[in-house]
Amino acid sequence: MNNSGAGSDYVGAVEVTKDKNGIGQVVLRNHRGASARVSLQGGQVLSWKWERGQELLFTSSKAIINPLKPLRGGIAICFPQFRSRGSLEHHGFARNKMWVIDQDPPPFPSGSSEKTYIDLLLKPSEDDLKIWPHSFELRLRVTLAEDGYLTMISRVRNVNSKPFSFSFAYHTYFSLSDISEVRVEGLETLDYLDNLYNQERFTEQGDALTFESEVDRVYVDCCSNVVAVLDHEKKRTIVIRKEGLPDVVVWNPWEKKSKTIVDLGDEEYKQMLCVDGAAIEKPITLKPGEEWTGLLDLSVVPST
Ligand SMILES: O=P(O)(O)OC[C@H]1O[C@@H](O)[C@H](O)[C@@H](O)[C@@H]1O
């Protein structure tokens, strides 16, 4: 494989390799030790490393490498369905498909030139069209900025002759020191749909979110587009900035549920938290020829 389809305007590196199963991977690097690894299987970001090789994304030690399954960890794309809100497989089919490097993407709406990026593309196969009869193009640009920020821009285009609707999520597993020491800020006073109570609607009370049991919620219509995950022990705060993604999913399976998940270690729930920028409660509808854009920008701030 070569580097075509990848951009590199400052002297960062974009390397296309294969993993031991022969699946294509793209590694983006900068000079300050930051890197991101993206798999063509699922268009999934497998790893995002900050200065001095600090890993910011969680990957389970029991992750199963299977070309037809998403890896437990990283950032997976949930499309065109979230969870079981529809007739498709859990979280939709995009994360189980082989994506290709997009050699010639249409111009992206914004973006500085000082970045290293890769463009991926997913189009439906004939089998996909049998279960979801809508022709689409899903483009994903993954960018590693010179300061180590990771930006993901997804664009869905309707290339069908009829409108269609979909849900979307960046299913993001953050790596933590200890879940019981972590706070999430930016979701205070919002309404959420609680998946542990049949998607009943509640309102978040009080301060920042802290964790002492299983959590599986969709915070809806977030007026702020910034959410922060504060990890005191690691002395860092991950800042999540999003555009076009009104909802935020917060998920931790905690002790009992973890034991039922084969590709997650029994104690690993302590080292992970999913916080997903998403569009779920009100699915996105596209008319023929229309395009939707959803942006997720991740950065790290040292904290005390
Ligand atoms: O095991 P999966 O399919 O990756 O899903 C993991 C979790 O993903 C979360 O986003 C959902 O809210 C949970 O309900 C779900 O269990």
The ligand as an SDF file (V2000), in Angstrom:
LIG
                    3D

 16 16  0  0  0  0  0  0  0  0999 V2000
  -20.7900   -4.1370   23.0210 O   0  0  0  0  0  0  0  0  0  0  0  0
  -21.1000   -3.0180   22.0590 P   0  0  0  0  0  0  0  0  0  0  0  0
  -22.0300   -3.4370   20.9680 O   0  0  0  0  0  0  0  0  0  0  0  0
  -19.8640   -2.3490   21.5510 O   0  0  0  0  0  0  0  0  0  0  0  0
  -21.8780   -1.9360   22.9150 O   0  0  0  0  0  0  0  0  0  0  0  0
  -21.3690   -1.4790   24.1050 C   0  0  0  0  0  0  0  0  0  0  0  0
  -22.2850   -0.4380   24.7390 C   0  0  0  0  0  0  0  0  0  0  0  0
  -22.2620    0.7210   23.9260 O   0  0  0  0  0  0  0  0  0  0  0  0
  -22.9480    1.8240   24.5010 C   0  0  0  0  0  0  0  0  0  0  0  0
  -22.8150    2.9260   23.6510 O   0  0  0  0  0  0  0  0  0  0  0  0
  -24.3990    1.4740   24.6850 C   0  0  0  0  0  0  0  0  0  0  0  0
  -25.0870    2.5630   25.2400 O   0  0  0  0  0  0  0  0  0  0  0  0
  -24.5010    0.2470   25.5610 C   0  0  0  0  0  0  0  0  0  0  0  0
  -25.8520   -0.1080   25.7300 O   0  0  0  0  0  0  0  0  0  0  0  0
  -23.7150   -0.8950   24.9450 C   0  0  0  0  0  0  0  0  0  0  0  0
  -23.7770   -2.0210   25.7730 O   0  0  0  0  0  0  0  0  0  0  0  0
  1  2  2  0
  2  3  1  0
  2  4  1  0
  2  5  1  0
  5  6  1  0
  6  7  1  0
  7  8  1  0
  7 15  1  0
  8  9  1  0
  9 10  1  0
  9 11  1  0
 11 12  1  0
 11 13  1  0
 13 14  1  0
 13 15  1  0
 15 16  1  0
M  END
$$$$
